[in-house]
Amino acid sequence: MKMPLTCVFCGGSGKIAFRNVTDALCGYPGRWNFSRCQTCRSLWLESKPSEEFSSEFYTAYYTHSTSPISKANDLSFYNYLKEVLSKFTLKERLGYYVDLTNIEIFIGKILDFCLRQIIPFREIGMPVRNIPFLKNGKILDIGCGSGDFLKVMEGLGWQAFGVEPDCDAAKVAEGRGLRIVNSSFESADLKGQKFDVVTHSHVLEHVLNPSLFMTRISDLLNDHGKSVFIVPNANSFLADLCKSNWRGLEAPRHLHIPSKSG
């Protein structure tokens, strides 16, 4: 199936940027081409694989783990500092109710000041996707997997909901007490609910029609709600450096890869 000849993000025209890209991550046989938008520099797969074979591309994919991530009992000084910074960020930057000792506050301030000189705040706040505390807030995670992110948010006071198409991963999430709809997002029945935050991490690039996907998200948000998502950047330094070997291409699973301007 041929993909659109124009960019789905800005409508710009495209031309072939990479030819004969292989699946370096999972080793699925085949070669694919990517076009690049001449306006915003987003990328898209030239031909979408047929629905008959699409599910096979995800058999060995890392997001299809059916085991929740477990925290290792590592008492190293590095992990102690990492934990202190995480707690400090949650409390001082994002407004969560987190217990901190005086020494942890002191260490957190030093780490926060030093790291903010070299690392954008969005990177420091990644465990909660930089979502600030909201009392009685409702959050929906699309493509939630086994529910690791949602368990974190539930533990921080959010009413957590998820959509996950993979049956095994959805069962694991449900077994952890999470409210999960086992379905594709496009066909998920969310009972007319509205959410304060709808989030998805590395999902948009797998979607055939990003515009319809984002429109449905908009319909699920309440009046002051927001969408928070993470995607690869087709115009990043690494993308330009690695070219057809860039990890973010991930043929044939990544169908549309936006740039920041896209």
C-alpha positions as CSV (number, residue, x, y, z in Angstrom):
1,M,0.0,0.0,0.0
2,K,1.4,3.4,-1.1
3,M,1.7,6.0,1.6
4,P,0.7,9.7,1.0
5,L,3.0,11.6,-1.4
6,T,2.8,14.7,0.9
7,C,3.7,15.2,4.5
8,V,0.8,14.4,6.9
9,F,2.2,16.9,9.4
10,C,2.6,20.1,7.2
11,G,1.3,19.1,3.7
12,G,4.8,19.7,2.2
13,S,6.0,17.6,-0.7
14,G,8.6,14.9,-0.2
15,K,11.3,13.0,-2.0
16,I,13.2,9.8,-1.2
17,A,15.8,10.3,1.5
18,F,16.8,6.7,2.4
19,R,16.6,3.6,0.2
20,N,16.8,-0.1,1.1
21,V,16.5,0.4,4.9
22,T,16.5,-2.9,6.8
23,D,15.0,-3.8,10.1
24,A,18.2,-3.7,12.3
25,L,16.3,-4.0,15.5
26,C,14.2,-7.1,15.1
27,G,15.6,-8.5,11.8
28,Y,12.3,-8.8,9.9
29,P,13.2,-9.5,6.3
30,G,12.7,-6.8,3.6
31,R,13.9,-3.4,2.5
32,W,12.1,-0.1,2.7
33,N,12.4,3.5,1.5
34,F,11.7,6.7,3.5
35,S,10.7,10.0,2.0
36,R,11.6,13.3,3.6
37,C,9.4,16.4,3.6
38,Q,11.1,19.3,1.9
39,T,9.3,21.8,4.1
40,C,9.5,20.5,7.7
41,R,11.9,17.6,7.2
42,S,9.6,14.9,8.7
43,L,10.0,11.4,7.4
44,W,7.6,8.7,6.3
45,L,7.7,5.1,5.0
46,E,7.2,5.1,1.3
47,S,5.0,2.0,1.3
48,K,2.9,0.7,4.2
49,P,3.2,-3.1,4.7
50,S,-0.1,-5.0,4.3
51,E,-2.3,-5.5,7.4
52,E,-1.8,-9.3,6.9
53,F,1.9,-9.0,7.9
54,S,1.9,-5.9,10.1
55,S,1.4,-7.9,13.4
56,E,4.5,-10.0,12.6
57,F,6.7,-6.9,12.8
58,Y,6.0,-6.7,16.6
59,T,6.4,-10.3,17.6
60,A,9.9,-9.6,19.0
61,Y,9.5,-5.9,19.7
62,Y,10.7,-4.5,23.0
63,T,7.3,-2.9,23.8
64,H,5.7,-6.3,23.8
65,S,7.2,-7.4,27.1
66,T,4.5,-8.9,29.4
67,S,6.5,-8.4,32.5
68,P,6.4,-5.1,34.5
69,I,9.7,-3.4,35.1
70,S,11.1,-4.2,38.5
71,K,13.4,-2.0,40.4
72,A,16.7,-3.6,41.3
73,N,17.6,-3.4,44.9
74,D,20.8,-1.4,44.1
75,L,22.1,0.7,46.9
76,S,24.9,2.3,44.9
77,F,25.7,6.0,45.5
78,Y,24.8,6.7,41.9
79,N,21.4,5.3,42.3
80,Y,20.9,7.1,45.6
81,L,21.7,10.4,43.9
82,K,19.4,9.5,41.0
83,E,16.5,8.7,43.4
84,V,17.1,12.0,45.4
85,L,17.0,14.0,42.2
86,S,13.8,12.3,41.0
87,K,12.1,13.0,44.4
88,F,13.3,16.6,44.4
89,T,12.1,17.2,40.8
90,L,8.7,15.7,41.7
91,K,8.2,17.9,44.7
92,E,9.9,21.1,43.9
93,R,9.4,21.3,40.2
94,L,6.2,19.4,39.5
95,G,4.3,19.9,42.8
96,Y,3.9,16.3,44.0
97,Y,3.6,15.4,47.6
98,V,6.9,13.6,48.2
99,D,8.7,13.2,51.5
100,L,12.2,14.6,51.5
101,T,14.7,14.8,54.4
102,N,16.7,18.1,54.9
103,I,19.8,16.4,53.5
104,E,17.9,15.2,50.4
105,I,16.6,18.7,49.8
106,F,20.1,20.1,50.1
107,I,21.6,17.4,47.7
108,G,18.6,17.8,45.4
109,K,19.1,21.5,45.0
110,I,22.8,21.0,44.1
111,L,22.0,18.3,41.6
112,D,19.2,20.2,40.1
113,F,21.2,23.4,39.7
114,C,24.2,21.6,38.2
115,L,22.2,19.4,35.8
116,R,20.0,22.2,34.6
117,Q,23.1,23.9,33.2
118,I,23.7,21.0,30.8
119,I,20.4,19.0,30.5
120,P,17.0,20.4,29.6
121,F,14.4,20.2,32.4
122,R,12.2,18.0,30.2
123,E,14.9,15.3,30.4
124,I,15.1,15.5,34.2
125,G,11.4,15.1,34.6
126,M,11.0,12.2,32.1
127,P,9.8,9.5,34.6
128,V,6.5,11.3,34.8
129,R,6.8,12.9,31.3
130,N,7.0,16.3,33.0
131,I,3.3,16.2,34.0
132,P,2.7,18.4,37.0
133,F,0.5,17.3,39.9
134,L,-3.2,17.8,39.6
135,K,-5.5,16.9,42.5
136,N,-8.0,14.2,41.4
137,G,-6.6,14.3,37.9
138,K,-7.5,11.7,35.3
139,I,-4.8,10.5,33.0
140,L,-5.1,8.2,29.9
141,D,-2.0,6.4,28.5
142,I,-2.3,5.1,25.0
143,G,-0.2,2.1,24.3
144,C,0.4,1.6,28.0
145,G,2.0,-1.9,27.7
146,S,2.1,-3.6,31.1
147,G,1.3,-0.4,32.9
148,D,4.7,0.7,34.4
149,F,4.1,4.4,33.7
150,L,0.5,4.3,34.9
151,K,1.5,2.6,38.1
152,V,3.9,5.4,38.8
153,M,1.2,8.0,38.1
154,E,-1.4,6.2,40.2
155,G,1.1,6.1,43.1
156,L,1.4,9.9,42.7
157,G,-2.4,10.4,43.1
158,W,-3.7,10.2,39.5
159,Q,-6.8,8.3,38.4
160,A,-5.0,6.1,35.8
161,F,-6.5,4.6,32.7
162,G,-4.8,2.8,29.7
163,V,-5.4,1.6,26.2
164,E,-3.3,-1.4,25.1
165,P,-3.9,-3.5,21.9
166,D,-1.6,-6.4,23.0
167,C,-3.7,-8.9,24.9
168,D,-0.9,-10.3,27.0
169,A,0.5,-6.9,28.1
170,A,-3.1,-5.7,28.8
171,K,-3.7,-8.7,31.1
172,V,-0.5,-7.9,33.0
173,A,-1.6,-4.3,33.5
174,E,-5.1,-5.4,34.6
175,G,-3.5,-7.8,37.0
176,R,-1.8,-4.8,38.6
177,G,-5.1,-3.2,39.4
178,L,-5.1,-0.8,36.5
179,R,-8.2,0.2,34.4
180,I,-7.3,-1.0,30.9
181,V,-9.1,-1.2,27.6
182,N,-7.7,-4.0,25.5
183,S,-8.1,-2.5,22.0
184,S,-6.5,-0.3,19.4
185,F,-6.9,3.3,20.3
186,E,-9.0,4.0,17.2
187,S,-11.7,1.5,18.3
188,A,-11.4,1.8,22.1
189,D,-14.7,2.3,23.9
190,L,-13.9,4.8,26.7
191,K,-17.5,5.2,27.8
192,G,-17.6,8.9,27.0
193,Q,-15.0,9.8,29.6
194,K,-13.0,13.0,29.5
195,F,-9.4,13.3,30.8
196,D,-7.1,16.0,32.2
197,V,-4.1,14.4,30.4
198,V,-3.8,12.0,27.5
199,T,-0.3,10.7,26.9
200,H,1.5,8.4,24.6
201,S,5.2,7.5,24.3
202,H,6.6,6.4,21.0
203,V,3.2,5.5,19.6
204,L,2.4,8.3,17.0
205,E,5.2,7.1,14.6
206,H,3.4,3.7,14.4
207,V,0.1,5.2,13.4
208,L,-1.2,5.2,9.8
209,N,-3.2,8.4,10.1
210,P,-1.6,10.7,12.8
211,S,-4.2,13.5,12.1
212,L,-7.2,11.3,13.0
213,F,-5.3,9.9,16.0
214,M,-4.6,13.4,17.4
215,T,-8.2,14.5,16.6
216,R,-9.5,11.7,18.7
217,I,-7.2,12.7,21.6
218,S,-8.4,16.2,21.4
219,D,-12.0,15.0,21.7
220,L,-11.1,13.1,24.9
221,L,-9.6,16.1,26.7
222,N,-11.6,18.2,29.1
223,D,-11.7,22.0,28.7
224,H,-8.3,22.5,30.3
225,G,-6.8,19.2,29.3
226,K,-3.6,18.6,27.5
227,S,-1.9,16.0,25.4
228,V,1.7,14.9,26.3
229,F,3.6,12.7,24.0
230,I,7.1,11.5,23.1
231,V,8.3,10.8,19.5
232,P,11.6,10.5,17.7
233,N,12.7,13.7,16.0
234,A,13.4,13.2,12.3
235,N,15.5,16.4,12.2
236,S,17.7,15.6,15.2
237,F,21.4,15.7,15.3
238,L,21.6,11.9,15.5
239,A,19.2,11.5,12.6
240,D,21.4,13.6,10.5
241,L,24.6,11.9,11.7
242,C,23.4,8.3,11.3
243,K,21.3,8.8,8.2
244,S,19.9,5.4,7.0
245,N,21.4,3.7,10.1
246,W,19.5,6.0,12.5
247,R,17.8,4.0,15.3
248,G,14.7,6.1,14.9
249,L,13.8,4.9,11.4
250,E,12.9,1.5,12.6
251,A,11.5,0.2,9.3
252,P,8.9,-1.2,8.8
253,R,7.2,-0.2,12.1
254,H,7.7,3.5,12.0
255,L,5.3,4.9,9.4
256,H,5.5,8.7,10.1
257,I,8.4,10.3,12.0
258,P,7.8,14.0,12.7
259,S,10.4,16.7,13.1
260,K,10.1,19.5,15.7
261,S,8.7,21.9,13.1
262,G,6.4,19.3,11.7
